[in-house]
Amino acid sequence: MMQNESQISIIPFGELRKLFLPLHDKLSQLETKLDKTSPNPVKKYYRNKDLKLLFGISQNTIIKYRNNGYIPFTTIGDVYLYPVKEIDKILSDNLIG
């Protein structure tokens, strides 16, 4: 029966540094580029699907809130848009406690 022997190699620190320095430099460049890119544009309007996902309310509830004037909206064709600032204001005005 053949026995597997483990071999341990010791690499001097200077050699490791030579191996990892280019990788470190590239990562630093990438980080700098990412820092300079602009963040995602700020969302100004919610759509129905956003309200459903964010607040866990149904399509029928959204329609009811819209029709009863609880939430402000605008339309473009058949698309209903809800201003983020106004929805956030409603939420903060209705905080309990």
C-alpha positions in Angstrom: 0.0 0.0 0.0 1.4 3.4 -1.0 1.5 6.2 1.5 0.8 9.8 0.5 3.2 12.2 2.0 2.2 15.9 2.5 4.9 18.4 1.6 5.0 21.8 3.1 6.8 24.6 1.2 7.8 27.8 2.9 7.8 30.8 0.6 9.9 33.8 1.8 7.9 36.9 2.6 9.6 38.9 -0.2 8.5 36.4 -2.8 4.9 36.4 -1.5 5.0 40.2 -1.6 6.1 40.1 -5.3 3.2 37.8 -6.1 0.5 39.7 -4.3 1.6 43.3 -4.9 0.2 43.5 -8.5 -3.1 42.1 -7.3 -3.2 44.6 -4.5 -2.5 47.4 -7.0 -5.3 46.3 -9.3 -7.8 46.0 -6.5 -6.8 49.5 -5.3 -7.4 50.9 -8.8 -10.7 49.2 -9.1 -11.8 50.6 -5.7 -10.8 54.1 -6.8 -12.8 53.8 -10.0 -15.9 52.5 -8.0 -15.6 55.3 -5.6 -15.7 57.8 -8.5 -18.7 56.4 -10.2 -22.0 58.1 -9.3 -24.5 56.2 -7.2 -27.7 54.9 -8.7 -30.0 57.8 -9.6 -32.5 58.7 -6.9 -35.9 57.3 -7.5 -38.5 60.0 -7.8 -41.6 57.9 -8.3 -42.9 54.6 -7.1 -44.9 52.4 -9.4 -47.6 50.0 -8.3 -45.2 47.1 -8.2 -42.9 49.1 -5.9 -45.7 49.9 -3.5 -46.7 46.2 -3.4 -43.1 45.0 -2.7 -42.1 47.8 -0.3 -45.3 47.9 1.8 -46.8 44.5 1.3 -50.1 45.8 0.1 -52.3 44.4 -2.7 -53.2 45.9 -6.0 -56.8 46.4 -4.8 -55.5 48.3 -1.7 -53.4 50.6 -3.8 -56.4 51.4 -6.0 -58.6 52.0 -2.9 -56.0 54.3 -1.4 -55.6 56.1 -4.7 -59.3 56.5 -5.3 -60.0 57.7 -1.7 -57.2 60.3 -1.9 -55.0 58.7 0.7 -52.0 58.6 -1.6 -51.1 61.2 -4.2 -50.4 60.0 -7.8 -49.9 61.1 -11.3 -50.3 59.1 -14.5 -48.6 58.8 -17.8 -51.0 56.9 -20.1 -52.1 53.9 -18.1 -49.1 54.0 -15.8 -49.7 55.3 -12.2 -46.8 57.0 -10.5 -46.6 57.9 -6.8 -44.1 60.6 -5.7 -41.5 59.1 -3.4 -41.2 62.3 -1.3 -45.0 62.5 -0.8 -45.2 58.8 0.2 -42.3 59.2 2.6 -44.0 62.3 4.1 -47.3 60.4 4.6 -45.4 57.7 6.3 -43.4 60.0 8.6 -46.6 62.1 9.4 -48.4 58.9 10.5 -45.6 57.6 12.8 -47.0 56.4 16.1 -45.0 57.0 19.2 
